[in-house]
Amino acid sequence: MNKPKSTFRKLCFAGMSAALLVANTAFAQLSKDAAGTAIAEKFAALRAAENKSGMPDEAPAPIEKQVEGGKLTLKAESLDLGEGMKMPFCVLVREAKDSGEKRPLFIAMHGGGKYEAESGPHTSPVNNSEFRAQISLAVKVYKPDGVYFVPRMADDRRGRWWYKHNQVAFDRVIDQAIVRWNVDPDRIYLMGISEGGYGTDILAPFMADRLAGANAMAGGVGLGNPPANLRNVAFRTDVGEKDNGFDRCALAKAFHAELDRLHELDKDGYVHSLNVQPGRGHGIDYSQGVQWIVKHTRNPWPAKVVWVNQLLDGVRRKRFYWVAMPDAPEKVDIRIDATANRETNSITIDVSTLDAGNTDGNRTHGKDNVAEAKRTALGKTKLDLLLNDALLDLDKPITVVANGAEVFKGSVERSAEVISAALAERPDPSGCPTARITITTP
């Protein structure tokens, strides 16, 4: 994989020694146990490196210990996203008992929206109020223990949680939480209310491989935000029965109807829950969804991956679980279906373009089912298959069939170079590959 290019990743890992990013010949042809040791050592080096992320080096003390004079004292901070963009945020920790175990992370987006007439990036009274309300919910309503990251919109005049700067911010937060805040990379959850519910609906399929679960509250979006990508994420919607503004309830029902259909076709995937709250409008009980999603953990090496690879505010993900597509064609929606079979130690992958797409301008309410559009096989396209013994037996030969043709058959080597490059790009030890196969589709 290419070295990371984003400003954050350059800064965050600037303190790493060159030896950590360059293949060490002494580690060539690693055994399974040696590869696991290499991951642990290199991740420890990340934790020991200087923190240049601009975020807290440690999560704050639990809120139970931040009470002075009978009042809870919370510290609001600001995340510099570059280009003049600053995202205020608050980090809270709920922890009834310090067990020393890794904790879940909840990214909780507030409601509000886009207010183009505002005089400044943080002048909207609505967004300010909704930000405070989300903090209050994290303190008083959400029950699961863990780290709660509550962001405020970086620019009220732009709004929308799915914009590029928020994508960058949330990847950055997840990385920092794993490296510095004792967060379990397999227990990361995305959630939001109203505008934040839309953000959850749109971002969860886009970055599903980083999440264990997602809870959209008081929102609903169209099928242009592909439910198909949620095969390995526990997805929940809580919406009021009478929440008819912007078709929220109807869209939520249609979204989950599609998840029902997908689950019937694939019983091992598409765990989901729709909670239509009787008699409620846009205001609902916000406590229920978070208690449902926290029961689920991420499998970073699922046997099956469905990836509708789309642009979102001009950005395309380079990796989705164990499939990486570093150079996708521009302005084309792509569907990738990849299956790993441990019995045959093989991978079958189909790569197609889709003849329908969802534009950023209609991201919320695009109703066309993009994932089910007509497909055309996409040839001459480079893919990296990221491997780990959790997926296949790397001590045995592996076969790869792409678009119906065998494109690889042979042995692979676990490599310190692959491990180092993967952790530099994404500091996720449980999702770290130890080997890689590069193929070109026929």
C-alpha positions as CSV (number, residue, x, y, z in Angstrom):
1,M,0.0,0.0,0.0
2,N,1.1,3.5,-0.6
3,K,2.3,5.6,2.3
4,P,-0.4,7.9,3.8
5,K,-0.7,11.3,2.3
6,S,-3.0,13.2,4.6
7,T,-1.7,15.9,6.8
8,F,-2.9,14.2,9.9
9,R,-1.2,11.0,9.3
10,K,2.1,12.7,8.3
11,L,2.0,14.5,11.6
12,C,0.7,11.7,13.8
13,F,3.4,9.3,12.7
14,A,6.3,11.8,12.1
15,G,7.9,10.6,15.3
16,M,8.2,7.0,14.2
17,S,11.6,5.8,13.3
18,A,12.4,5.1,9.7
19,A,13.0,1.4,10.7
20,L,9.3,1.1,11.5
21,L,8.2,2.1,8.1
22,V,10.8,0.1,6.0
23,A,10.9,-3.6,5.6
24,N,13.3,-5.3,8.0
25,T,15.0,-8.2,6.2
26,A,15.4,-10.0,9.5
27,F,11.6,-10.4,9.6
28,A,11.1,-11.7,6.1
29,Q,8.8,-14.8,5.8
30,L,7.4,-14.3,9.3
31,S,5.7,-17.2,11.0
32,K,2.1,-16.6,12.3
33,D,3.3,-16.1,15.9
34,A,6.1,-13.8,14.8
35,A,3.7,-11.7,12.8
36,G,1.5,-11.3,15.8
37,T,4.5,-10.2,17.8
38,A,5.5,-7.8,15.1
39,I,2.0,-6.2,15.2
40,A,2.2,-5.8,19.0
41,E,5.7,-4.3,18.9
42,K,4.9,-1.9,16.1
43,F,1.7,-0.8,17.7
44,A,3.5,-0.2,21.0
45,A,6.0,2.0,19.1
46,L,3.0,4.0,17.8
47,R,1.8,4.5,21.4
48,A,5.3,5.6,22.5
49,A,5.8,8.1,19.7
50,E,5.2,11.8,20.3
51,N,1.5,12.8,20.1
52,K,1.3,15.4,17.3
53,S,-2.4,14.9,16.5
54,G,-3.6,18.0,18.3
55,M,-5.9,15.9,20.4
56,P,-5.7,14.9,24.1
57,D,-3.0,12.5,24.8
58,E,-5.3,10.6,27.2
59,A,-9.0,10.4,27.6
60,P,-10.2,12.5,30.6
61,A,-11.1,11.1,33.9
62,P,-14.6,9.5,34.2
63,I,-17.4,12.0,34.6
64,E,-18.1,10.6,38.0
65,K,-14.7,12.0,39.1
66,Q,-15.2,15.4,37.5
67,V,-17.6,16.9,40.0
68,E,-16.7,20.1,41.8
69,G,-19.0,21.8,44.2
70,G,-21.8,19.5,43.2
71,K,-21.4,20.4,39.5
72,L,-19.9,18.5,36.6
73,T,-17.0,20.3,35.0
74,L,-16.3,19.4,31.4
75,K,-13.6,20.7,29.1
76,A,-14.5,21.7,25.5
77,E,-11.6,21.6,23.1
78,S,-11.1,22.3,19.4
79,L,-9.8,20.1,16.6
80,D,-7.9,21.9,13.8
81,L,-8.8,20.4,10.5
82,G,-6.8,22.8,8.3
83,E,-8.1,25.3,5.7
84,G,-9.4,27.4,8.6
85,M,-11.7,24.6,9.8
86,K,-12.0,24.0,13.5
87,M,-14.2,21.4,15.1
88,P,-15.1,22.0,18.8
89,F,-15.6,18.8,20.7
90,C,-16.0,17.3,24.1
91,V,-14.7,13.9,25.2
92,L,-16.5,12.2,28.1
93,V,-15.8,8.9,29.8
94,R,-18.5,6.9,31.5
95,E,-16.8,4.2,33.6
96,A,-18.5,2.7,36.7
97,K,-15.5,0.6,37.4
98,D,-11.9,0.8,36.0
99,S,-11.3,-2.7,34.9
100,G,-8.2,-1.9,32.9
101,E,-9.9,-3.4,29.8
102,K,-10.2,-1.6,26.5
103,R,-13.3,0.5,26.2
104,P,-15.8,1.2,23.5
105,L,-15.9,4.5,21.6
106,F,-19.1,6.3,20.7
107,I,-19.0,9.2,18.2
108,A,-22.2,11.1,18.9
109,M,-23.3,13.7,16.3
110,H,-25.7,16.4,17.3
111,G,-28.8,17.7,15.4
112,G,-29.2,21.1,13.7
113,G,-28.1,21.6,10.2
114,K,-26.9,24.0,7.6
115,Y,-27.3,27.8,8.1
116,E,-25.8,29.6,5.2
117,A,-26.8,33.1,6.5
118,E,-24.7,32.8,9.7
119,S,-21.9,35.3,10.2
120,G,-19.4,32.8,11.3
121,P,-18.6,29.1,11.6
122,H,-20.0,28.6,15.1
123,T,-22.7,31.3,15.4
124,S,-25.8,29.2,14.9
125,P,-27.8,29.2,18.1
126,V,-29.5,26.0,16.9
127,N,-26.2,24.1,16.4
128,N,-24.9,25.4,19.7
129,S,-28.0,24.3,21.5
130,E,-27.9,20.9,19.8
131,F,-24.3,20.4,20.7
132,R,-25.0,21.1,24.4
133,A,-28.0,18.7,24.2
134,Q,-25.8,15.9,22.9
135,I,-23.3,16.4,25.6
136,S,-26.2,16.3,28.2
137,L,-27.4,13.0,26.6
138,A,-24.0,11.5,26.9
139,V,-23.9,12.5,30.6
140,K,-27.4,11.7,31.6
141,V,-29.2,9.4,29.1
142,Y,-26.7,7.1,27.3
143,K,-26.1,4.2,29.7
144,P,-23.2,2.1,28.3
145,D,-19.8,2.7,29.8
146,G,-17.1,3.9,27.4
147,V,-15.6,7.0,25.7
148,Y,-18.0,9.4,24.1
149,F,-16.7,11.8,21.5
150,V,-19.2,14.6,21.0
151,P,-18.2,16.9,18.1
152,R,-19.8,20.2,17.1
153,M,-20.1,21.1,13.4
154,A,-17.0,22.8,12.2
155,D,-18.9,25.3,10.0
156,D,-22.6,26.1,10.5
157,R,-22.7,27.7,7.0
158,R,-21.9,24.3,5.5
159,G,-23.5,21.9,7.9
160,R,-23.8,18.2,7.0
161,W,-21.9,15.6,8.9
162,W,-20.9,13.6,5.7
163,Y,-18.7,16.3,4.2
164,K,-15.0,15.7,3.6
165,H,-13.7,17.5,6.7
166,N,-15.9,15.4,8.9
167,Q,-14.7,12.2,7.3
168,V,-11.1,13.3,8.0
169,A,-12.0,14.2,11.5
170,F,-13.7,10.9,12.4
171,D,-10.9,8.8,11.0
172,R,-8.5,10.9,13.0
173,V,-10.6,10.5,16.2
174,I,-10.8,6.8,15.8
175,D,-7.1,6.5,15.3
176,Q,-6.3,8.6,18.3
177,A,-8.8,6.7,20.5
178,I,-7.2,3.4,19.6
179,V,-3.7,4.5,20.1
180,R,-4.1,6.9,23.1
181,W,-7.4,6.4,24.8
182,N,-7.4,2.6,25.5
183,V,-10.3,2.1,23.0
184,D,-11.0,-1.3,21.5
185,P,-10.8,-1.1,17.7
186,D,-13.6,-3.7,17.5
187,R,-16.0,-1.7,19.6
188,I,-16.4,1.7,17.8
189,Y,-19.9,3.0,17.3
190,L,-21.3,5.9,15.2
191,M,-24.6,7.6,16.3
192,G,-26.5,10.8,15.8
193,I,-29.8,12.6,16.1
194,S,-31.7,14.3,13.3
195,E,-29.0,15.9,11.1
196,G,-26.6,13.6,13.1
197,G,-29.0,10.8,12.2
198,Y,-28.5,11.6,8.5
199,G,-24.8,11.6,9.1
200,T,-25.0,8.2,10.6
201,D,-27.1,6.8,7.8
202,I,-24.7,8.2,5.2
203,L,-21.3,7.7,6.9
204,A,-22.0,4.2,8.3
205,P,-22.1,2.5,4.9
206,F,-19.2,4.6,3.7
207,M,-16.8,3.7,6.5
208,A,-18.5,0.5,7.7
209,D,-15.2,-1.4,8.1
210,R,-14.2,0.8,11.0
211,L,-17.4,0.3,12.9
212,A,-19.0,-2.4,15.1
213,G,-22.4,-0.7,15.1
214,A,-24.3,2.5,14.2
215,N,-27.5,4.1,15.5
216,A,-29.4,6.7,13.4
217,M,-32.0,8.5,15.5
218,A,-34.8,10.7,14.2
219,G,-33.6,10.4,10.6
220,G,-34.0,8.3,7.5
221,V,-32.3,8.4,4.1
222,G,-32.7,6.8,0.7
223,L,-31.1,3.6,-0.8
224,G,-28.5,5.7,-2.7
225,N,-26.6,5.3,0.6
226,P,-26.1,1.6,0.0
227,P,-27.5,-0.6,2.8
228,A,-25.5,-3.4,1.0
229,N,-22.3,-2.1,2.6
230,L,-23.7,-2.8,6.1
231,R,-23.3,-6.5,5.8
232,N,-20.9,-6.7,8.7
233,V,-22.2,-3.8,10.9
234,A,-25.0,-3.9,13.4
235,F,-27.3,-1.1,12.2
236,R,-30.2,0.4,14.2
237,T,-32.7,3.2,13.5
238,D,-34.9,4.8,16.1
239,V,-37.6,7.1,14.6
240,G,-40.9,8.5,15.6
241,E,-44.1,7.0,14.1
242,K,-45.2,10.6,13.3
243,D,-41.9,11.9,12.1
244,N,-43.0,12.7,8.6
245,G,-40.7,15.7,8.0
246,F,-38.5,15.1,5.0
247,D,-40.1,11.6,4.8
248,R,-37.9,10.5,7.7
249,C,-40.1,7.6,9.0
250,A,-41.0,6.4,5.5
251,L,-37.3,6.4,4.3
252,A,-36.2,4.6,7.5
253,K,-38.8,1.9,6.9
254,A,-37.7,1.5,3.3
255,F,-34.0,1.4,4.3
256,H,-34.7,-1.4,6.8
257,A,-37.0,-3.3,4.4
258,E,-33.9,-3.5,2.1
259,L,-31.8,-4.7,5.0
260,D,-34.5,-7.4,5.7
261,R,-34.3,-8.5,2.0
262,L,-30.5,-8.6,2.1
263,H,-30.6,-10.6,5.4
264,E,-33.0,-13.2,3.9
265,L,-30.4,-13.7,1.1
266,D,-27.4,-13.7,3.4
267,K,-28.3,-15.1,6.9
268,D,-24.8,-14.4,8.2
269,G,-25.0,-10.7,7.5
270,Y,-27.1,-7.6,7.9
271,V,-28.0,-7.6,11.6
272,H,-30.3,-4.6,12.0
273,S,-33.1,-3.2,14.1
274,L,-35.8,-0.7,13.3
275,N,-37.6,0.9,16.3
276,V,-40.5,3.0,15.2
277,Q,-41.6,4.7,18.4
278,P,-45.4,4.8,18.7
279,G,-47.0,8.3,19.0
280,R,-43.7,10.1,18.7
281,G,-42.7,12.8,16.2
282,H,-39.3,14.2,15.7
283,G,-38.6,14.0,19.5
284,I,-38.0,10.4,20.6
285,D,-36.4,8.3,23.4
286,Y,-32.7,8.5,22.6
287,S,-31.6,5.9,25.2
288,Q,-32.6,2.7,23.4
289,G,-30.4,2.5,20.3
290,V,-27.1,2.9,22.0
291,Q,-27.9,0.0,24.4
292,W,-28.6,-2.2,21.4
293,I,-25.5,-1.4,19.3
294,V,-23.1,-1.8,22.2
295,K,-24.0,-5.5,22.4
296,H,-22.3,-6.0,19.0
297,T,-18.6,-6.2,18.2
298,R,-16.8,-5.8,14.9
299,N,-15.3,-8.7,13.0
300,P,-12.3,-7.1,11.2
301,W,-11.9,-10.2,9.0
302,P,-15.4,-11.1,7.7
303,A,-15.5,-14.0,5.2
304,K,-17.7,-11.9,2.9
305,V,-17.4,-8.2,1.9
306,V,-19.9,-6.2,-0.1
307,W,-18.5,-2.8,-1.1
308,V,-20.3,-0.2,-3.2
309,N,-17.4,2.1,-3.7
310,Q,-18.8,5.6,-4.1
311,L,-17.5,9.2,-4.0
312,L,-18.8,11.1,-0.9
313,D,-18.1,14.8,-1.1
314,G,-15.4,14.1,-3.6
315,V,-13.7,11.5,-1.4
316,R,-13.4,7.7,-2.1
317,R,-12.3,5.2,0.5
318,K,-9.1,3.4,-0.4
319,R,-9.8,0.3,1.8
320,F,-12.8,-1.6,2.9
321,Y,-12.1,-4.5,5.3
322,W,-9.5,-6.6,3.5
323,V,-10.0,-5.2,0.0
324,A,-8.1,-2.1,-1.1
325,M,-8.6,-0.2,-4.3
326,P,-6.0,2.5,-4.4
327,D,-6.8,3.8,-7.9
328,A,-10.6,3.7,-8.6
329,P,-11.9,5.2,-11.9
330,E,-13.2,8.7,-11.4
331,K,-16.9,9.4,-11.1
332,V,-18.0,5.8,-11.3
333,D,-19.9,3.8,-8.7
334,I,-18.2,0.4,-8.3
335,R,-19.5,-2.8,-6.7
336,I,-17.1,-5.3,-5.2
337,D,-18.3,-8.7,-3.9
338,A,-15.5,-10.6,-2.2
339,T,-15.7,-14.0,-0.4
340,A,-12.9,-15.8,1.4
341,N,-13.3,-19.6,1.8
342,R,-11.2,-21.2,4.5
343,E,-12.0,-24.7,3.4
344,T,-10.5,-24.2,-0.1
345,N,-8.2,-21.4,1.1
346,S,-9.4,-19.2,-1.7
347,I,-10.9,-15.8,-2.5
348,T,-13.5,-15.1,-5.1
349,I,-14.0,-11.5,-6.1
350,D,-16.3,-9.8,-8.6
351,V,-15.7,-6.2,-9.6
352,S,-18.2,-4.2,-11.6
353,T,-19.3,-0.7,-12.5
354,L,-22.8,0.3,-11.7
355,D,-25.0,2.2,-14.2
356,A,-26.8,4.2,-11.6
357,G,-25.3,6.5,-8.9
358,N,-26.1,8.9,-6.1
359,T,-24.8,12.4,-6.5
360,D,-23.7,14.4,-3.5
361,G,-26.4,16.9,-4.1
362,N,-29.1,14.3,-3.4
363,R,-27.2,12.3,-0.8
364,T,-30.0,12.2,1.7
365,H,-33.1,11.5,-0.3
366,G,-31.7,9.6,-3.4
367,K,-34.1,6.7,-3.5
368,D,-32.6,4.6,-6.3
369,N,-31.1,1.4,-5.0
370,V,-27.6,2.0,-6.3
371,A,-26.2,-1.4,-5.1
372,E,-28.7,-3.3,-7.3
373,A,-28.2,-1.3,-10.5
374,K,-27.1,-3.1,-13.6
375,R,-23.4,-4.2,-13.4
376,T,-20.7,-4.3,-16.0
377,A,-17.5,-6.2,-15.2
378,L,-14.6,-3.9,-14.6
379,G,-11.4,-5.1,-16.0
380,K,-7.8,-4.0,-15.8
381,T,-8.3,-2.7,-12.3
382,K,-5.7,-3.1,-9.6
383,L,-6.7,-4.4,-6.2
384,D,-4.8,-5.2,-3.1
385,L,-6.1,-8.2,-1.1
386,L,-5.0,-7.7,2.5
387,L,-4.5,-11.0,4.3
388,N,-4.3,-12.3,7.9
389,D,-4.5,-15.8,9.3
390,A,-7.9,-14.8,10.8
391,L,-9.1,-14.8,7.2
392,L,-7.2,-17.7,5.5
393,D,-4.4,-20.1,6.3
394,L,-1.3,-18.2,5.1
395,D,0.9,-21.3,5.5
396,K,-1.0,-22.9,2.6
397,P,-1.2,-21.9,-1.0
398,I,-4.0,-19.5,-1.9
399,T,-6.1,-19.2,-5.0
400,V,-7.8,-16.0,-6.2
401,V,-10.5,-15.9,-8.8
402,A,-11.5,-12.4,-10.1
403,N,-14.4,-11.8,-12.4
404,G,-14.5,-15.6,-13.2
405,A,-10.8,-16.1,-14.0
406,E,-8.0,-17.3,-11.9
407,V,-5.6,-14.5,-11.3
408,F,-3.4,-15.9,-8.5
409,K,-2.4,-19.3,-7.2
410,G,0.5,-19.8,-4.9
411,S,2.1,-19.1,-1.5
412,V,2.2,-15.7,0.3
413,E,4.7,-14.5,2.8
414,R,3.9,-12.7,6.0
415,S,5.9,-9.5,6.0
416,A,7.0,-6.8,8.4
417,E,6.8,-4.3,5.5
418,V,3.1,-5.0,5.1
419,I,2.5,-4.8,8.8
420,S,4.4,-1.5,9.1
421,A,2.7,0.1,6.1
422,A,-0.8,-1.0,7.3
423,L,-0.3,0.4,10.9
424,A,1.1,3.6,9.5
425,E,-2.0,4.1,7.4
426,R,-4.5,2.8,10.0
427,P,-3.3,2.1,13.5
428,D,-5.8,-0.8,14.0
429,P,-4.0,-3.9,15.4
430,S,-6.9,-6.3,15.2
431,G,-7.5,-5.3,11.5
432,C,-3.8,-5.3,10.6
433,P,-2.9,-7.5,7.6
434,T,0.3,-9.5,7.7
435,A,0.5,-10.3,3.9
436,R,-0.8,-8.9,0.7
437,I,-1.7,-10.1,-2.8
438,T,-1.9,-7.5,-5.6
439,I,-4.1,-8.5,-8.5
440,T,-5.4,-7.0,-11.7
441,T,-9.0,-7.9,-12.8
442,P,-9.3,-9.5,-16.2
